[in-house]
Amino acid sequence: MTGANGNLGSATLAALHARGAVAMGGSCTPGEGMRCLDFDDHVSLDLAGVSTLVLISAGYAEDDQVVGRHAAVLDAAVRDGIGHVVYTSLTTAGDHLGFALAHRCRFR
């Protein structure tokens, strides 16, 4: 799970662990037992051994920077053979939000 030090990531990771799931967090500022996953440092995007990636959004930045960060993680997921990606995104009900465009799912 990316963003494991953030509000959504840490809560989701804790809930998964409470249910006995084998789950690992990643963050650009990793805590104990986490992987370093810095969306801006493509070398750090090592997803080897991951079967399902929970991709929590790259956060606030200009749209092109957010899209670029997401693309880097998805490229690493393809490279490392991840079978499933779960992305926290918006529904069309969020289209009026200023940051919505960069967070829509895009398939390549």
N, C-alpha and C positions, 0 to 999 in steps of 0.2 A: 504494500500500500504506500503510495506516495503521500507526501504531506502529513506524515505520521506525528509530527510535533504540533500541528495545528488543531483547532477545535474539533472539526469534523473527523479528521484522521485519527486523533488520539482517542476520541470517543468510540469510533468504529472499531479500531484495533482492540481497545479494552473489551468491547462487547463480543468480538470474535474470540478473544482469549477466554472470556468468562464462559463461553459455550464449548470450550475445548478445541477450538479450531487451531490448526497450525498456521500461523500468520506472522509475517515479518513486516515491520515498518521501514520506510526510507524517508530521508529528509535531507535538505541541504545543510542542516545543522543536526545531525543524527544524535540520538541519545543512546544509552547502553542497549546493546542487542539490536541496533538498527543499522541498516546500510546507508552509506552516503549516496544520495541520489540528487544531484544538483542539475536541474534542467538546463542551466547555462553552461555547464561543464560536461560536454558530451562524453568525455572519457569516463566520468563517474557513473554513467548510466549502464551499469553491469546488472543485467536481470537474469543471469544464468541461474537455472534451477527453479525459476518461478513458473508456475503453471497458469495462474490467474492473477492478473494485475488489476488492482483497484487504483485507478488514476484520478486523483483529486486534482482539480484545476490548478494551473500554474500560478494563480493569484493575479494581483492587479498589476497591470502594465499597459502599454500601448497595445492595441489589437494585434499588430503584426508580431510583436514580441511574444505575446501569449500563444499565438498560433504557432510560431516557430518553436517555442518550448514544447508544446504538445506534440508537434511533428517529430522532434528529437526523441522524445520518449517512445512514441509509436514506432519509429524506425528501430530503436533499440529492442522493442518488444518483438518485432518481426525478425530481426537479426538473431535474437536469443531464443526463438521458437516458442514464444508464449502462445498458448492456445485460446485464452479468453482475456478480454479487456473490459472492465466495467468502468465507465466514466461518469463522474458526477457532473451533470450538465443542467440545462434549463429546459423547461417545457415551453411551448409557444406562449404560455401565459406570462412569461418573463421577457417577451420581445420588446417591451417598452423600456426596459432597463438599458442604460447607456453602455454597459459592458456585455450585453447579451450576444452580440454578433460574434465575438471571438470565442464564445463558449458553446456554440452550436456544434453538434457532431458533424464531422466531415469524413467521408470515406474516400480512400484513394484506390 
